[in-house]
């Protein structure tokens, strides 16, 4: 898996921390991606279980649970 590191000074990257306004560094534009509404102070239990039990990032990527991203 490739890694990507972006910095605020790169052209086209608008990374800011200005609470309470959310400003994502990258737009959500690939099929299956979503920006989930709300504030998530605690990780999902299913995700936490995968992170704690996986031996490396490949196992994490292979076992992350799918969630319903349908916004109603």
N, CA, C and O of each residue as an XYZ file, in Angstrom:
288
protein
N       0.839     -1.182      0.000
C       0.000      0.000      0.000
C       0.882      1.243      0.000
O       1.800      1.349      0.814
N       0.617      2.178     -0.898
C       1.402      3.408     -0.899
C       1.001      4.299      0.264
O      -0.131      4.242      0.743
N       1.917      5.103      0.701
C       1.603      6.068      1.745
C       1.635      7.458      1.141
O       2.275      7.686      0.115
N       0.959      8.362      1.766
C       0.876      9.721      1.248
C       1.011     10.688      2.409
O       0.306     10.561      3.411
N       1.891     11.634      2.286
C       2.062     12.648      3.324
C       1.860     14.006      2.677
O       2.569     14.364      1.737
N       0.918     14.744      3.165
C       0.615     16.066      2.615
C       0.910     17.134      3.658
O       0.768     16.910      4.861
N       1.311     18.267      3.185
C       1.612     19.383      4.065
C       0.750     20.575      3.692
O       0.323     20.706      2.544
N       0.498     21.431      4.643
C      -0.353     22.590      4.446
C       0.141     23.476      3.304
O      -0.668     24.099      2.617
N       1.434     23.540      3.096
C       1.978     24.446      2.094
C       1.925     23.917      0.664
O       2.331     24.624     -0.258
N       1.440     22.705      0.455
C       1.357     22.166     -0.895
C       0.192     22.799     -1.647
O      -0.865     23.039     -1.063
N       0.376     23.069     -2.931
C      -0.712     23.644     -3.730
C      -1.947     22.747     -3.717
O      -1.830     21.531     -3.868
N      -3.114     23.330     -3.541
C      -4.360     22.585     -3.568
C      -4.731     21.903     -2.266
O      -5.796     21.293     -2.182
N      -3.883     21.988     -1.242
C      -4.175     21.372      0.047
C      -4.537     22.475      1.029
O      -3.734     23.366      1.303
N      -5.752     22.407      1.553
C      -6.228     23.425      2.479
C      -6.449     22.789      3.841
O      -7.589     22.581      4.257
N      -5.367     22.482      4.530
C      -5.441     21.823      5.833
C      -5.439     22.879      6.934
O      -4.451     23.584      7.140
N      -6.560     22.969      7.630
C      -6.680     23.939      8.716
C      -7.408     23.296      9.886
O      -8.213     22.381      9.712
N      -7.110     23.788     11.071
C      -7.826     23.359     12.266
C      -8.520     24.590     12.813
O      -7.906     25.418     13.486
N      -9.818     24.703     12.514
C     -10.583     25.876     12.915
C     -11.914     25.462     13.537
O     -12.965     25.648     12.923
N     -11.882     24.897     14.763
C     -13.127     24.476     15.396
C     -14.095     25.642     15.524
O     -13.651     26.771     15.732
N     -15.383     25.420     15.409
C     -16.052     24.136     15.230
C     -16.261     23.764     13.758
O     -16.991     22.815     13.472
N     -15.647     24.477     12.830
C     -15.824     24.195     11.408
C     -14.905     23.054     10.989
O     -13.695     23.099     11.209
N     -15.505     22.026     10.379
C     -14.708     20.907      9.883
C     -14.182     21.245      8.498
O     -14.936     21.665      7.620
N     -12.887     21.059      8.312
C     -12.283     21.279      7.003
C     -11.354     20.104      6.721
O     -10.253     20.024      7.266
N     -11.807     19.205      5.874
C     -11.005     18.041      5.541
C      -9.904     18.419      4.562
O     -10.100     19.271      3.695
N      -8.764     17.793      4.701
C      -7.648     18.062      3.803
C      -7.959     17.593      2.393
O      -7.585     18.248      1.421
N      -8.639     16.465      2.279
C      -8.967     15.894      0.982
C     -10.466     15.723      0.869
O     -11.148     15.491      1.868
N     -10.981     15.836     -0.339
C     -12.411     15.639     -0.548
C     -12.726     14.149     -0.616
O     -11.873     13.328     -0.952
N     -13.954     13.828     -0.293
C     -14.456     12.456     -0.366
C     -15.003     12.293     -1.775
O     -16.040     12.861     -2.114
N     -14.290     11.500     -2.612
C     -14.734     11.433     -3.997
C     -14.606     10.061     -4.647
O     -14.902      9.924     -5.834
N     -14.179      9.052     -3.916
C     -14.085      7.711     -4.489
C     -15.298      6.879     -4.079
O     -15.844      7.085     -2.995
N     -15.723      5.956     -4.916
C     -16.847      5.088     -4.547
C     -16.556      4.373     -3.228
O     -15.474      3.818     -3.041
N     -17.518      4.392     -2.328
C     -17.353      3.741     -1.038
C     -16.807      4.641      0.047
O     -16.816      4.265      1.219
N     -16.326      5.834     -0.317
C     -15.851      6.779      0.696
C     -17.019      7.600      1.221
O     -17.998      7.824      0.508
N     -16.915      8.047      2.468
C     -17.953      8.896      3.039
C     -17.362      9.687      4.184
O     -16.424      9.242      4.846
N     -17.908     10.842      4.407
C     -17.593     11.642      5.570
C     -18.764     11.447      6.528
O     -19.837     12.017      6.329
N     -18.558     10.650      7.555
C     -19.651     10.336      8.472
C     -20.012     11.561      9.300
O     -19.131     12.232      9.838
N     -21.297     11.854      9.403
C     -21.716     13.025     10.170
C     -21.534     12.801     11.667
O     -21.516     11.664     12.139
N     -21.401     13.880     12.392
C     -21.312     13.808     13.845
C     -19.880     13.759     14.343
O     -18.921     13.764     13.571
N     -19.774     13.713     15.638
C     -18.479     13.648     16.308
C     -18.314     12.249     16.885
O     -19.216     11.730     17.543
N     -17.174     11.651     16.641
C     -16.937     10.283     17.071
C     -15.784     10.264     18.064
O     -14.627     10.087     17.682
N     -16.103     10.444     19.322
C     -15.094     10.509     20.366
C     -14.498      9.164     20.724
O     -13.398      9.100     21.272
N     -15.201      8.099     20.427
C     -14.730      6.749     20.735
C     -14.704      5.930     19.451
O     -15.592      6.085     18.612
N     -13.711      5.064     19.277
C     -13.672      4.227     18.073
C     -14.782      3.175     18.097
O     -15.244      2.766     19.162
N     -15.197      2.748     16.912
C     -16.158      1.658     16.837
C     -15.518      0.410     17.426
O     -14.344      0.136     17.179
N     -16.282     -0.346     18.202
C     -15.759     -1.542     18.868
C     -15.183     -2.534     17.859
O     -14.140     -3.137     18.110
N     -15.855     -2.708     16.719
C     -15.376     -3.659     15.705
C     -14.042     -3.221     15.121
O     -13.187     -4.061     14.837
N     -13.852     -1.921     14.939
C     -12.587     -1.406     14.410
C     -11.493     -1.561     15.460
O     -10.380     -1.980     15.140
N     -11.797     -1.230     16.688
C     -10.819     -1.354     17.766
C     -10.350     -2.801     17.908
O      -9.164     -3.047     18.127
N     -11.267     -3.757     17.785
C     -10.905     -5.171     17.889
C      -9.916     -5.562     16.790
O      -8.953     -6.282     17.054
N     -10.145     -5.095     15.568
C      -9.229     -5.392     14.463
C      -7.866     -4.766     14.726
O      -6.840     -5.419     14.535
N      -7.842     -3.513     15.160
C      -6.574     -2.842     15.413
C      -5.764     -3.535     16.508
O      -4.539     -3.625     16.418
N      -6.446     -4.020     17.530
C      -5.751     -4.667     18.643
C      -5.284     -6.088     18.310
O      -4.311     -6.571     18.888
N      -5.970     -6.753     17.385
C      -5.622     -8.142     17.109
C      -4.736     -8.336     15.884
O      -4.132     -9.396     15.722
N      -4.651     -7.331     15.026
C      -3.877     -7.473     13.791
C      -2.383     -7.441     14.065
O      -1.912     -6.726     14.949
N      -1.650     -8.226     13.292
C      -0.202     -8.267     13.430
C       0.508     -7.171     12.643
O       1.615     -6.761     12.993
N      -0.147     -6.694     11.564
C       0.449     -5.632     10.762
C      -0.654     -4.909      9.984
O      -1.828     -5.268     10.070
N      -0.256     -3.887      9.226
C      -1.245     -3.076      8.526
C      -2.008     -3.868      7.472
O      -3.156     -3.546      7.169
N      -1.385     -4.900      6.910
C      -2.082     -5.713      5.912
C      -3.281     -6.426      6.535
O      -4.355     -6.490      5.937
N      -3.089     -6.954      7.731
C      -4.199     -7.620      8.422
C      -5.302     -6.625      8.768
O      -6.487     -6.951      8.699
N      -4.906     -5.418      9.137
C      -5.915     -4.385      9.415
C      -6.715     -4.116      8.144
O      -7.946     -4.134      8.175
N      -6.035     -3.868      7.032
C      -6.707     -3.567      5.770
C      -7.624     -4.702      5.325
O      -8.694     -4.459      4.767
N      -7.205     -5.934      5.572
C      -7.994     -7.096      5.152
C      -9.199     -7.368      6.040
O     -10.116     -8.074      5.621
N      -9.223     -6.830      7.252
C     -10.269     -7.203      8.207
C     -11.099     -6.055      8.765
O     -11.912     -6.276      9.662
N     -10.921     -4.849      8.268
C     -11.766     -3.755      8.739
C     -13.214     -4.022      8.343
O     -13.483     -4.446      7.220
N     -14.145     -3.775      9.259
C     -15.551     -4.056      8.960
C     -16.138     -3.012      8.016
O     -15.729     -1.851      8.025
N     -17.087     -3.431      7.215
C     -17.851     -2.494      6.388
C     -18.934     -1.894      7.266
O     -19.478     -2.558      8.148
N     -19.237     -0.632      7.015
C     -20.338      0.008      7.721
C     -21.269      0.638      6.704
O     -20.857      0.957      5.589
N     -22.510      0.816      7.083
C     -23.497      1.439      6.210
C     -23.207      2.922      6.147
O     -23.291      3.608      7.167
N     -22.865      3.440      4.965
C     -22.562      4.866      4.841
C     -23.705      5.634      4.190
O     -23.530      6.771      3.750
N     -24.884      5.000      4.132
C     -26.055      5.660      3.566
C     -26.495      6.768      4.512
O     -26.797      6.516      5.678
N     -26.528      7.970      4.012
C     -26.979      9.113      4.808
C     -28.475      9.284      4.542
O     -28.901      9.518      3.411
N     -29.244      9.162      5.596
C     -30.707      9.230      5.450
C     -31.203     10.602      5.833
O     -32.405     10.861      5.778
